[in-house]
C-alpha cells in the first residue's frame, strides 16, 4: 500500500527550481511483476533508468486536494533491469501553482512526493521500496514552471546534489485515493500553417487551430542561446499579436539551449493558443522545427456528425475542439487566461453535449466526487470545483450541476451507480434551495441590483444586458425559481430509479410549479420564455412558444440569450411547433449567432458572441476567452433533435432508443452515428427534390418517429421515403 510510504520533500528551499527525488534499486533475481504507485503535492514525472513511466501528463491530476488526492498505479515490470534508478521530478501544477494561491492551506503545502515500488520475484518473494529519508534530492533543469505563467528550462544547467530527502510528517496519507478519472495524454500534433511578420514586426507562428497544450521544439544551437515563445489565441484588428485577454497569465516559454542538436517540450505546464510569437530564437526559423501538441483527458470518442452545410460542420468541429481543450482532467471554462476553473455553470449546460461526442462517464464521475467533497454542510456548493478561489456563494444554474449532470450521465450511460453516488448530494442541494429562499416554494433573494457580483450570476453574458454589465435582464428570482423546480424534478426522477419514497418531494415540486405560475405571469425576455417552456413551468405552452418565436422574429431572427437561456433555446422552439425558427437561429450568420463566429475565423467556441467584431476590434480584454465551450451546447440539439437520437428514460444508456429526426431542407442532409454500450446507432436523412429519404440503424429495440408517425422496431436498418407537402 502506498500509505506505508512517507511523504518526502527537499531538505532545503530550492526556490522555483523543480526538485528530483531518486533512489538506486538493485533487483535480486528474475522479476515476475513490478508495480509503481506515485503521487505528489503538485505534478510529477517519474522515470526508471531515464525512461518515462506512463504517459499521464500533469499527473496526479486535479482534485479537491483538501480531501482527495489521486495516486497512480503503473506496471513497470518491463522497465526494470539489474541495476535501476527511479527518479521523480516535481512541479507545482494545480496544487501549489498560482492557480491555487487564494487557498493558502493548499498552496503553501510543501512540495512533496510519495511512492512505493512493489517487486514480485519469480521465486514468490515480494520486496517494497518506499519513499523515505534515504532518497536523494537534486535539482532539475526546470528553473520555473507554472500553469498560468509557463516554463523556463535550461538544458545546460548543472545538476546539483542537495542531499537526502526530508520526511514531511505534516502531509497526511489519508487523502490519497487510487486514480479515478481519465488520464491526460498527448493527442493531435499540428504543424504550422504559416510563419509571418505582423505589422508591428513580430515573428509569429500560426498553427491554424486554437488548442490547449504546448509547443515541441527541435533546434540546433550553441550553449546558452535562448528560445522565448509567447502564446495567444487571436490577432488584433491590425493583425498584431494579442494577449490582453490572458489577463495576468504570462503564458511564456523560455528554453536555454545546450550545445548541438536538441528537442524539448514543457514538462509541467500547458497553454491555450493558436499563435506563438517568437520573442527570441537562435538562427533561422523553420516551420518543421515547431509542433503544437494538444493534451486532454484520454476519453473514448463515440459520436460523429456531418451535414450538408460546411459552416454547420465547422461549428461542430469548433465545439469538439473547445471540449477537448477544456477537458484537461476537470471541465474548465477556458484553457488560456489566469482562470481555467471548473465552473459548474459551464459544465452543467455542456455535459449532455460532451456525452454525445465522448464517453464522459469516468471523467465526470471523478469530477462529481470532487463536487460532493466541496458541498457544504448546508447543502450549497461553490461555483467552481475544485474551489481554488474559495468562492463563498452558490448561484442558481451553477449549483444545479449537482442534479443535472448525474441525471444526464444516467440517461446517456445507464449506470445506476452515478445516481446512487450522487443522490444524497442532489437531495441536499434541493433542500438548500428550499431553506435559502425568502418565499416558500420559490428560490428568491433580496434585490441587490446595484451589485455586479450579487448572489446569482443571472443570464450571464446575455445580449439584453444593460451597458457595462455582464448580466442579462432576466430577473434572478425567475431563473433561480425555474432551476429550483427543474432540480427538484430531476431529484424525483433519480429517487424513483433508486426506489426511494419521493412523496415529500413530489408534493414540493407541485407546489413550486403552482407558485411559479402564480408569481411569474408575464414573460418579457427570451430566456424567461425558454426556461418556462423547457422546464415545463408554463400552463400556457402555445402562447409562450408563440411569444418566444415572435421575440426572435422581431429581433431579426436573432437570439438575446446568455449562458442560462442559450443551451435550451432551440429545444424550447422545436418541441413546441417552431422547428423552422430553431433552424433559422442555428443557421443565422449575422451577429449574434453561432455561424458569425465561424465566418470570423473561429476554430473554437467563443465566450462572447462578438468576441471579434466586424471591424476586427475585440471585446473587453477583461473577460474574452476564444475557447469557451458553453455556447457549443447547441450541438446536443443537432444530435438529439435534428438527427433525433435520444436515450429512453425507462431503458437508459441506449438499451432502447428513440430516433425522431427533424430535418430541414436548408441543411441538405445529416449523417450521425453514436457508439453505445449496445452497438452503434445511426441516423441519416437527405433531401431529394420534393422528398426526404431516411436511413436509420439501431442495434436495440427502438421507437422511430418520422413526420409524426411512430413505429416500434427491433434491431436493424430501416429506410423511409416521405413526400413533402406545401
N, C-alpha and C positions, 0 to 999 in steps of 0.2 A: 504494500500500500504506500502511495506517495506521502501519506500523512506520517509515515515513520521517518521521513527525511526532515532536514532542518532548512528553514529559510536562511539563505546566506546573502550577504551584501559586501561591497568593497570595504576594506579596512580603513580607507581614507577617502576624503572628498575629492572626486575627480573632476568636479565642475560639470561641464557639458559633455565631456568625452564619454562615450559608451564603454562600459567595462566588459571584459570577457572572463568568465569563470571556467576553469578547466581542471581535468582530473586524468591522470595516467592510469590505464586499466590493462592488466595483463590477464588474458584468459588462461585457464589451467587445463584445457583439453577441448575436444570437439564440442561445438555448441549446437544444441538441438533447437533452442529458441531464445531470442533476446528481445525484451520489450523495454522501451524507454518512456517514462512518464515525466512530463515537464510542465511547469507553469512559471509565471513571473508577475511581479507588480510593475507592469509595463508591457512591452512587447519583446519577443526574443527570437533568435535564430540559433538553432543547435546544429553542431557539426560533429561527425565522427571521422577522424582521420582526414580532415579537410573536405569532407563531402557533406552537403546539407542534408539534414534529417527532415523528411517530409517536404511538402510543398505549400504549407499553410503560411500565407503572407500575413504579417501582423498578428501572429499567434501571441497569446491565447485568446484573442478576440476581445470584444467589448461587452461587458455585463454591468449590472448594478453591483459594483465592487464591494460595497459595504457588507453584502450578504452572499454574493455569488461571484466566484472566480473560477473559470474553466481551467482544467488541465487536459493535456493531450496525451494520447497513448499511441506510440509508434512501434511497429515491428521493425527492428533493426538487425535481425538475425544475419542477413546477407552482408551487413556493413562491417561486422566485427572481424578482426584479424587476431594474430597472436598478441601483438602489442598495439594498444589503442590509446587515442587521445580524444576525450569527449570535451567539447567546448560549447559554452552557451554565452552568446553575446546579448546584452540587454540594452534596450532603448526605452524611451518614455511612453510612447503610444498614447492611448486614451487615459491611462491610469495616472500618469504624472506629467503629462504634457500640458500645454497652455489651455487645451480644451476643458480641463477639469480644475482650473486654478481657483474657481469660486468655492469648490468643495475642499477645504483645507484638510479635512480628515483623510480624504483620499489622496489629494495632490501632494501632500507632504509626507506620505508614506515612503520609507526608504526604498530605493531601487534594489530589488532582491529577486533571486531565482530559487526554485525548489525543484528537485529532480530525483528520480530513482531509476537505475538501470537494473533490471532483473534478468539474470542469465541462467538459463536451464541447460545443463550439460547432458550429453548423450548417456552418461552413466547414472542419470537421475538426480544428481545433486543440483542444488539451486544456490546462487550467490546474488546478493543485492549490493549495489553501490549507491549510496545516498549522498546528497549534498550535506556537507558538514564543514567544520573548520579546517579540514585537511585539503580542501580545494584551493588551487592557486588563483590569483587575480592579476590580470594585466590590462593595459589599455588596448583599445582597438584603434583603427584608423578613422572611425566615425567620430569627428570632432564635435558635431552638433546634429541633433535630429528632433524634429517636432512636426506633428501632423499639420499644424497651421503654417508654420514658417519655413519648412523644408529641411534640407540636409546639407552638411558640409563634410566632405570626405577627403582626406589627404593620403593618397596612395603611396607616398614615400615617407610618411611619418614613422619614426622609430617606435617600436613596441616596448613599453616599459613594464617591467615586473613590479607589482605593487606589494606583493606578499601573500599571506594566507587570508582566506575569507573570514569575515566576522559573522557569527551566528546572530540573526535578528529575532530575538525572542518576543519582540513587540508585535510581530505579524502572526496572526492566527492561521492554523491549517483548517479551522472549522468551516471556512467559507469555500473551500475547494470542492468543485463538482466536475465530474467527467464531462468532456466535450458534449454539448447538447445540440448546437446549431450546425449549419453547413460551414465548412472551412472556406476561407477566402483564398483564391488562387489566381494566377495569371491566366489570361484568356487571349482575346484578339491582339494581334501585333500589327500596327499600322505604320506604313512608311509615309514620309512627307509627300503631299500633293504639289507643293511649291515652296520655294525659298525666295523671299522677296525683300526689297528695301522699302520701308514706309516713307511717307513724305517728311517725317522727322529724321530720317536717316538711320532707322533701326533695322537690324538684320533679323528677320522673323521667319520661323518655320510654321507652315500651315499643314496640320495633319488631316484636315478635311472633316474631322468628326470631333465633337465635344465628348471627352471621355473622363473617367476617373482612373488614375494610375500614375505612371511615371515614364520618363524617357530613359531608354537604354542607350549608352554611348559606346562607340568604338573609335579610338583615336591613336595616332602615333605622335608622340610629343617628347619634349625634354622634361627632365625632372624640375618640378616647381612651376611649370606653366599651368595656367588656370583655365577652367571652363566654368562659366557662370551663366545659368539659364533662369529666366523669369517666365511665369506662366500666366495665360489669360484665356478667357472664353471668346471674346469678341474684339473687334477693332472699333475705334470711334468713328464719328461721321467723316473725318478726314482720312480715315484709313490707317491711323496710328494705333500702336499697342495700348490697350486699355485695361487697367487693373483696379480702378477705384471701387468697383463693386465687390472686390475681395476684402474691403474694409481694412482691418489691421493685419490680416494674414499676409505674410511676406511671400510665401509660395516661391521660394528661391532655392535653386540647386547650385552648389559650389563643389567642383571637383578639382583637386590639386593633383597634377599628374606625376607619375614616376617616369623613369626613362624608358622609351621604347613603345611597342605596341600594347594596347591595353583596352579592356572593356569594363564597364561599370553601369550599375543601376542602383537607385536608392534602396536602402535596407528597411528603414523604419518610418517611412512617410509615404504619402500619396498626394496627388494634385488633381484638381478639376481643371481641364484645359482643352483647347483646340489649337491655340497658338503658343509658340515658345519663342521668346526673344533671346537672342544670343548676345549677352552683355560682354562676355569675354570668351575668346577662343584662339588657340594657337594654330596659325596657318590657315589654309584654305578650308572652306566649309563644303562638305559633300553630303548630299541627301542620304546616300547609302549608309552613312555613319550614325544616323539617328533612327530610332524605332520607338514609337509610342506603344506602351504595353498597358492594356486595360486589366484592371483587377476587380473582382467582385465575388460574392458568395457562390460557391460551386453547386448550383441547383440544376435540376434536370429540365430541359426545355420540353414543353408539352403542347403549346398552342401555336398555330400558324395561320396567317390570314393574308389574302390577296384580293384586290378588287380591280375593276376596270378603270379606275381613276388613279393616276400615278401620284397625285397630290395626297389623296387619302392614304395610299400606300406609304408615302413619305411620313405622314402623320403617325402611322402605325409604327414605322421604324424609329421615329423620333421618341415615341413613348417607350419603346423597347430599350433604347439606349439610356433614357432617363431612369428607367427601372434599374438597369444594371449598374449605372454609375452611382446610384443611391442605395443599393443593397450590398453594402460592404459591412457585413455582419449584423448591422442594425439598419432599419429603414429610415434613412436620413432625409432631411428636407433638401439639402444641396451638398455637393462634394467639394466646393471650392473656397468659400469665404470662411471667416472666423466663426463658424457655427457648426454645421454638419451634425445637427442634433436629431435624435429620434423623436420628432414631433408626432404626437398622437393624431392630430387632426389630419395631417397629410397621409399618414399610414392607414387610417380607417377608411378614407374615401378611395384609396387606391388598392386595398388588399384584394378585392374581388378581381380587378383588372390584372393584377400581378399573378393571381392564381389561374387565370386563363393562359397566360404566357408560360408560366413555370410551375413546377411542383414546389410550392412555397410552404408546405405543411411544417417541415422541420425548421425552416428559417423563422417562421412566425411563432411556432410553438416555443422556441427558445426565448424570443423577444417577449412573448406574453408572460413567461416565467419571470422576466425582469420587471414587467409591468405589475404583476402581482406582488413582487418584492417591494416595489415602490409605493404600493397602495397604502394610504394612511389609515390610522385606527378608525377614523370616522367614515371610511369607505371612499373618500375622494382620492383622485390620482393626480400626479403632476402632469403638466402639459408636455413634458419631454421625458423620455426614458431611454437610457439612464438619466437621472435628474442632475446632471453635472452643474447646471446653473442654479440649483437649489430653488427652483420656482415654487412658490407657495400657493398659488391659486389653482383652480381646477375648472376649466372652461367647458361649456357645452360644446358638442360636436368634436371636441378634442378628447375629453374624458370618456366619451361614448365609444371610443376604441375598445374599451373594456367589455362591451357587449357585442359590438358589431363584428369585430374581427373573429372571435371564436365562432360565432354563428356562420359567417361566410366560409370559414375553413371547414366547418362541419358539412355545409352544403356541398362544397367543392370536392372534399376528400372523404366524407362519410365516416370519419373517425370519432366515435363517441368519447374517446379519451380527451379530445380537445374540450368538449363540453364538461366532462367530469372534472378536469383540472381547473377549469375557469368558472364553474357555476357559482361557487360561493363568492368569488370576487365580483362576478356580474351582479349578484344579488346585493352585495354591499354597495356597489355603485348606485343602483336604483334606490336603495334605502337612503343613501347620502342625499340624492336629489330631493327625495321626499321630505327629509328633515331640513334641508337647506333653504327651502322656499319661504317667501313671505306670505304666499297664498296657497291654501290647500288645493291639491290636485293640479297645480301648475308648478313650474320652476321659475320663480320671479325673484328679482332683487331690486334694490334701490337704484334709481336712475342717476348714475354718475356720468352724465353726458358730457361734462367738461373734461373728463379724464381720457387721455389717449389709451392708457393701459388700465382699463377697468376690469371687472370680474371676468367677462367673456370677450372673446375676440370678434364675435358677431360674424357677419358675412364678409370675411376677411378679403380685402382687395377687390371687393365688388365695384363695378363701374358706376354705381349710383352713389358712391361715397362723396361726401362734401369735399370741397377743395382743401387740400392739405391733410386729409385723413386717409388712413388705410382701411377704414371700416365702412361697409355699406350701411344704408339707412334702415334696413330691416331691423325691427326692434329686437334687442337681446332677449327680452322676455318671451317673444314669439318663438324665436329659434330654440331657446332653452326648453320651453314647454313642449315643442314639437319633438325634440330629441328625447325628452323625458318619456313621452308616450312611446316613441319607437324603441328605446332601450327596454322599457317595461314589456312591450310586446315580444321582443327577442328573448328576454329572460323567461317569459311564459313558455315560449316555444322550446327553449332549451330544457326547462323543467319538465315539460311533457315527454321529451325524448328520454330523459333520465328517470321517469316515473315518479316525479315529485308531486306533492299536493300543491297546486298553484291557485287554489280558490281565492286566497287573500290577494294575490297579485292580479288575478283576473278581474276582481272587483275594483282594484286600484286602477287598472287600465281603463275599464268602462268609465270610471269617474273622471279620469284625466281627459279622455276624448270628449265626454259630455261637457266638462268645464271649459275645455279648449274651444269647443264650438260656440258656447255661450259668450266667451270672453272676446274671441277674435272673430268678429262678424264681417269685417271688411278686409280685403287684401289689396294692398297698394303697390307692392313690389313683385317682380318676377319670382324672387326667392320665396316670398310668402306663398304664392300660388304653387310653386314647385313642392315645397315641404308639405303643404296641406294635401296635395294630390298623392305624392309618392308615399307618405306615411299614412294615407287613408284617414285623414283627420277632418276633411270637409264632408258635410252632409249635402252639399250642392256640387256634386262632381262635375256635371256637364257645364254648369255656369262657370265654375272655377277654371276648368280646362279651356273654355272659350275665352275667358278673361286673360289667361296666360298667353294663348295664341294671339289675341288682339294686341296685348302689350308688345309682343315680339314683332308683329307686323307693323305696328305703329312706330316702332323703333328702327324701321328699315330692315326688318328681318335680322335683327341682331340681339344678342344677349346683353344683360347688365349684371349677371350673377357673379358671385365670387367663390371662395373656397367651399362655402356651405351649399349654395344652390346649384352650382355648375354640374357636379357629379350626377345629380338626379334629374337634370333639366330635360334631356331627350327622353328619358323614361316617362316623365310626367306628361309629355306630349304624346308619345307613341302609344302609351297604354290607355289613352283617353280620346282616341279618334283623330289625332293630329300627327300621324307619322310623316306626312309630307312636310310639315313645318319642321319636324325634328331633322329630317334630311336637309332641308334648306339651311338650317343653322349649322349642321355638320359641314356642309359644302360651301358656306359663306366664305368669301375670300377677302372682303374688306374688313378693316378694323372695326370692332374686335371680333376675332374668330380664330379657330384652330389653324385654318389654312393661311391666315395672314402671316403667322409665324413661318409657315412653310415657304411662302412667297418671299419672305425676307431672309431666307438662307438658314433657318434654324435646323440644327441636327439633333436637338433635344427639345424638351418642353420647357417653356419659359415660366417664370414666376408671375410675370405681368403680361397682360395681353398686348401691351405696347412697349415691351422691353426695348425694341428698336423701332423708332417712328419712321414714317415715310421719308422724312428729310434726313434720315440717318442718325439723328440725335438719339440719345439713350435716356431711359427712365432714371429716376433717382438712384444715385450710387449707394444710398443707404440700404436699400433692400431690393436688389435687382439681380437675382440669380437667373442664369440662362440654362439651368439644368435642375428643374423642379417638377417632379412628376405629377403633382396633384391634378392639374387640368387634363392630364393624359388619361384620367379615369373614364373619359368618353369611350375608350376602346372596349370596355366591357359591354357597352351598348352595341357595338359592332358585333361582338361575339354572340351576345345573348338575345338581341332583338333583330338586327339586320340579318345575321346568319341564323338566329333563332335557337341556339344550343343552350339549354338550361338544365341544371340538375333538378330532380324531383325531391321535394321536401320529405316525402314519405319513404323514398328509397335514395338517400343522398349519396354523394360521391360517384354519381353516374351509374349506380346499379340499375336504375331506369333513367330514361332521359326524355325530355320534351324538346322537339325540334319544330319550331314555328317561325320560319323565315318571314321577314318583312322586306320585300325587295323595293327598289326604286330605280326607274329607268336611268336616272342621271348617273348612277354608279356603274351601269353597264352589266357587270357581273360581280359575284362574290364567291370566293372559294375559301373555306375554313376547315381545318382539321384540329381535333383535340384528342390527345392521348390521355386515356384514363386508366384506372386500375383494371378496367374490364375490357379494354380494347380502344380502338380509335373511332371516334365519331367524326363524320364529315358532313358538311352542308355546302351544296353548290347550287347557285341559281344564275341564270343568264337570260337577258332579253334577246329575243329573236323576232324582229318585226312586231307583230301585234300579240305575241305570245311570250310567256315566261316558262322556261324549262328548268326543272328542279332535278337534282340527283342527291339522294340522302343515303348515307350508310350508317347503320347503327350496329354495334356489337352486342346490344342488350335489348330488352323489351323497350319499346318507345311509343310515345304519342306524337304523331306527326300532324301538324296543322298547316294546311295550305289554303289560302284565301278564305279563312274562317271555317273550313271543313276539317273535321277531326277524324283521324283513324288510328286505332291501336294496332301496332305491328310487332312481329317478332324480329329477331336479329336478321340483318340482310341489307341489301341495296334496293332502293325504291326510286322510281322515276315518275315524274308528273309533268304534264304539259297543260297550262291554263291559258285561256284566251282572255285578252284584256277588253274591257268594255268602257266606253265613254272616252 
